[in-house]
Amino acid sequence: MILLPNNCNRGEFSVFPKNWKKCSKNELKKNWVISYYFRDPRFKEKYPRGKFIRIKSGINRLKTLSERRLAISILLDNRDLNAPRLASKSKCLFQ
């Protein structure tokens, strides 16, 4: 659990497919996503386990394994809730 401002927190990032670092070309047919749970104490009744967040950020538009792996690595290295917006502005990577 990662602590954030305003008593919020989030879980660890999870990548699908799980074997994204060593997968084969067949995995390019699947949708790749980064996901995590975001918890805000103000919304505990509405989302008791937290809100499930999925980040796609144009990852699936990339056509090669090396490009997708690089994009996932950049997003994971950021470890920032603004990762989707950051990735969409990165024109050299995602266009």
N, C-alpha and C positions, 0 to 999 in steps of 0.2 A: 504494500500500500504506500503510495506516494502522497505526502501531505502537500496541500496547495493553500493559497490564501483563503480567508473567510471560512475557515474550518472545513473546507472541501477536501476531497482526496480522490485519487483514482487508483485503479488496479494496474498491474503490469500490462505492458503491451503484448498482444498475442498476434502472431502472423499466420495467415492461411495462404498457401499450404504450409503445414508444419515443417516440412523438409525443404523450405525455400532456398537454403544455402547449397543444397546438393541435389536438387530435383532434376528430372529429365525434361526434354522438350514437350512431353505429353502434358505437363503441368501448365503450359502456356494456354491450353484450352479452358482452364478453370479461371474463375475470378479470384484475384489475389486481394486480400484485405488485411488491414491492421485493425485490431479491435481491443477495447478495454471497457471497464465500467467506471463511470464518473459518479461520485456521490456528493450530494449537496444536502446538508442537514435540513435546509428549508423545504426540501421536496421529499423528505423521508416517507411520508404517507403515500405519495403518488408513485415513487420509485423506491420501494423498501430495500431492494438489492442494489440500487443505483441504476442510472440510465446507461444502457448498452450503446456504445459509440462504435461505428464502423468508419474507417478512413479508407477511401479508395484513391483519391487524389490523382487520378489519371494513370495510375499504375497499370491498369489493364489495357491502356492504349499503346503501351510499349510492346514491341513485337519480339524482342530477343530476351533470353534468360539473363544475360549480363546486364542489360538495361534495367530489367525489373529488379534484379538483386541490388543494383546500385541505388535505385529509387527507394527500396525498402530500407537499405542501410542508412541512407540520408535521413529518412523520416524517423527511424529509430534513434539515430544519433542526436536528432533535435530534441527528442523527449519533451516536446512542447505541445500544449493543447491547440496552438495555432498551426500545427503541422499541415492541415488540409489547405489553409489559405496560403501558407508559405510554398507548398508544393505547386499549387495552381499558378503562382507567379513565376516559378522557375521555368522559363520558356525553353532554355537550352535542353533541359532534361525531359520535359513532358510534351513536347510538340513534335 
